[in-house]
Amino acid sequence: MAPRLTIFAGEMRSVPSQPEDPVPPRKKRPRATAPSPVPAAAGAPVLGHAEILDALQTAFPGGVFLVSRLADPSLRLSEPTPHVFIPDTHIVPGDEVLRWPGRVLTPSRVDVLVRLLDALDALRSQDPALVVWQLGDLLDLWRTGETPDLTLKERLKRLRGDWRALLDRFEPSAARPIRRIFGNHDEGLRALAGVDEREFVPQDPGDSACNDMLVTHGHQYDPIEDLPGWLKELFMRGATERITAYARDMMAATSPHWSPQPDYTFEPPPVPRATETSRFVAPMLTPAHPIPLDAAEWNVDDINLVYHPDANPLNVATGGGALWQDDHNPALWERGKQRAREAASAGYSVSLVVVGHTHNPRILRGRHPDGSPIVLMDCGGWIGPRFLSPALDRMIHNCTIGVRVGCDLRIYQLTADEYDWPR
């Protein structure tokens, strides 16, 4: 097997290659009409949600909180392999942190990330079947350096100089490698041999067309990413006050911000009123009930399609008709669902799309045109402040992960530490 170059080394040195994730072959098979049971067998996964949650609570005695949960057998995700998804961390060199208040990983969160990796390594020593994903934007190459004229090698050298031990945990040569995909802020890593931006549709072992999920970074579904770089930055700098909060969130996730900000002072957002539930990550949480697992469906956002008469009469005249869309999650939902439909042309039946990118943890639920269910699991991120619930109204660090075992999907917030920029 040919050697593969390390990703994070300032110098490009060879290491033994790990097997590439296979590109799923085209396959034609009938859509399953009911969940297909997966028989127990030697070597089957031994970890479930209970064991993973117990490890998280041991690693984070300050608190683990349930952001969202959906356990739905109709998703036909019966394959039992456990998966943990680590979303965007946006790591930059230590001396760059102050330039980007709220947009990069604070040094105090590095310890949280290391504790999470330690807990996951211990779990994988018990059950090698556990799959750990990093959903892209592990690094923020755009925000490394005062100007955009640094080479990729120079940026990686700066990052590795400060975070060598941490970044080694994500190398393909690590003892327990993490399955990585690359986001828009670290897509420059594709310039290195053996590194590319990939999408995965993991195959179900039973070949039953009922256990497929699509895992991407999420910028593929962001319309801002379709724009040229100069126009994208223009939107970010000049239009953010005239568009919806959702669109601002998507744009904040994509903007390169090449020029350092003139004022690095962090201005914390005001504490929302208890009635402003949309501004809390999990508004129903209380300190006495941080993991409400008594309901199979908790804090799930159902897609609510609203009819919008098309403003373009030519489109109506040519059969385009009017537009049905969800006002709260238009691009993320519609484009994610479209990508799932494209996977169906290869014989897959995708009912789960997993993303990061937006830094906004949530589970969205809707349906394909044929009525079959589809869920988008947005695992959130590790940058910026968040308010968890009215009962926990401190401004905390956004540190979320996604966990999937079978058809039980969960998003957890790790710790409720008060946001401590810039420490």
Protein Blocks (a to p, Z undefined) as FASTA:
>chain_A
ZZdddfklmbacdddddddddddddddddddfbdcdddddehiafbdfklmmmmmmmmmm
nopcdfbdcddfklopabfbdcdddddfkiacfklmmmmghiaccfklmmmmmmmmmmmm
mmmmmmmmbccddebjkbafklgcjbfkbcfklmmmmmmmmmmmmmmmmpmkbmbdcddd
ddfklmmmmmpghiacdddddddfklnopacccddfklmmmmklmpcfklmmmmmmmmmm
mccfklmmmmmmmmnolaacfblcdcddddddfklmmlpfblmbcfklmbcckbfbghia
cddddddddfblklmmnonopadddfklmmmmmmmmmmmmmmmmnopacfbdcdehkopa
cddddddfkopacddddebiaedjddfbfklmcccddddddddehjbccdddehjadcfb
fZZ
